[in-house]
Amino acid sequence: MKKDIPFLPVKDVTLAVVKRPTADEEAEWVVYLINRNDQPLENVMVTSKGYGELDGEQQKTSTLRHMFPLIDVGGATQVESIHPQVFGLNNEYWVSYFIGRQLYDKKYIFVPDTILEDNLSYIEEIGLEGVLHP
């Protein structure tokens, strides 16, 4: 039963939307999961979707699921590319993982118009500028 599973608070795991340069001088936006824990994350599952209102109409993106067997201590893993057209939506990422035998689970939401050039900062684990989830 779900009530029998102890859910401890998530610490030192976050998401970042990074602006990555490409060969044709266009920038590509990419979502990364960052492990700032002193232990690796195992069996990481990330579910992503976008939803909200754009141009006066309700919009909803497809739900995507990603699985990563291991994210090392201090590591960052690319989750997916993200198109700037959906920056005006709520971009939700549900992250579940294990540390040892303990399950952790957290929902991260980039609210509309937070993924902006003005909000970029240097993200050490990735070595690029991006928007770090608060």
C-alpha positions in Angstrom: 0.0 0.0 0.0 1.1 3.5 -0.7 0.5 4.6 2.9 3.1 2.0 4.0 5.9 3.5 1.9 7.9 6.2 3.8 8.5 9.2 1.4 11.4 11.2 2.7 12.0 14.7 1.4 14.0 15.1 -1.8 17.3 17.0 -1.2 20.1 17.9 -3.6 18.3 16.7 -6.8 17.2 19.4 -9.2 16.4 20.1 -12.8 17.9 22.7 -15.2 16.9 23.9 -18.6 20.1 24.7 -20.4 20.8 26.7 -23.5 23.4 24.6 -25.4 25.2 26.0 -28.5 25.0 24.0 -31.7 27.2 23.9 -34.8 24.8 26.0 -36.9 24.9 28.9 -34.3 21.3 28.1 -33.3 20.9 27.4 -29.6 19.3 24.1 -28.5 17.4 24.0 -25.2 17.9 20.8 -23.1 16.6 19.6 -19.8 19.1 18.1 -17.4 18.7 16.2 -14.1 21.4 17.1 -11.6 22.4 14.9 -8.7 24.1 17.0 -5.9 23.8 14.2 -3.4 26.8 12.3 -1.9 25.2 9.1 -3.2 24.3 7.9 -6.7 20.6 7.9 -7.8 19.4 4.5 -9.1 16.5 3.5 -11.3 15.6 7.1 -12.1 12.2 7.6 -13.8 11.3 11.1 -15.3 7.9 11.8 -16.7 7.4 15.1 -18.5 4.5 17.0 -19.9 3.4 20.6 -20.7 0.0 22.1 -20.1 -1.7 25.5 -19.8 -3.0 28.3 -22.0 -1.3 29.7 -25.1 -2.8 32.3 -27.4 -6.1 32.1 -25.5 -6.5 28.3 -25.9 -5.8 25.4 -23.6 -2.8 23.4 -24.7 -1.4 20.1 -23.6 1.7 18.3 -24.8 2.3 14.6 -25.0 3.6 12.8 -21.9 7.1 11.5 -22.2 8.8 9.0 -20.0 12.5 8.5 -19.5 14.5 5.9 -17.5 18.1 6.2 -16.3 19.7 3.2 -14.5 22.2 5.4 -12.6 23.2 9.0 -12.1 26.5 9.3 -10.4 27.4 11.5 -7.4 27.7 15.1 -8.7 26.5 14.0 -12.1 24.1 15.5 -14.6 22.1 13.6 -17.2 20.4 15.0 -20.2 16.6 14.2 -20.0 15.2 15.6 -23.2 15.3 18.6 -25.6 12.6 21.2 -25.1 11.3 23.6 -27.7 11.0 27.3 -27.0 7.3 27.2 -28.2 6.3 25.5 -24.9 8.1 27.9 -22.6 4.7 29.7 -22.2 3.2 26.5 -20.7 3.7 24.8 -17.3 6.5 22.3 -18.0 6.1 19.5 -15.4 8.7 16.9 -14.6 7.9 14.1 -12.1 11.1 12.5 -10.9 11.3 9.2 -8.9 14.5 7.4 -7.9 16.1 5.2 -5.3 19.0 5.8 -3.0 19.8 2.4 -1.7 16.4 0.9 -0.9 14.7 4.2 -0.2 12.3 5.6 -2.8 12.2 9.3 -3.5 9.7 11.2 -5.5 9.2 14.9 -6.5 7.3 17.0 -9.0 9.2 20.0 -10.5 7.2 22.6 -12.5 8.8 25.4 -14.6 5.8 27.8 -14.6 5.1 29.8 -17.8 7.7 32.3 -19.0 10.4 31.4 -16.4 12.7 29.8 -19.0 14.0 33.1 -20.3 17.4 34.5 -21.3 17.1 37.0 -18.4 17.0 34.1 -15.9 20.1 32.3 -17.2 22.9 31.5 -14.7 26.0 29.4 -14.9 25.4 25.8 -13.8 28.7 24.3 -12.7 27.8 20.6 -13.1 26.9 21.1 -16.8 29.4 23.9 -17.6 26.7 25.9 -19.4 24.2 28.6 -18.7 20.6 27.6 -17.9 17.6 28.1 -15.8 17.8 26.1 -12.6 14.6 25.0 -10.9 14.2 26.9 -7.6 
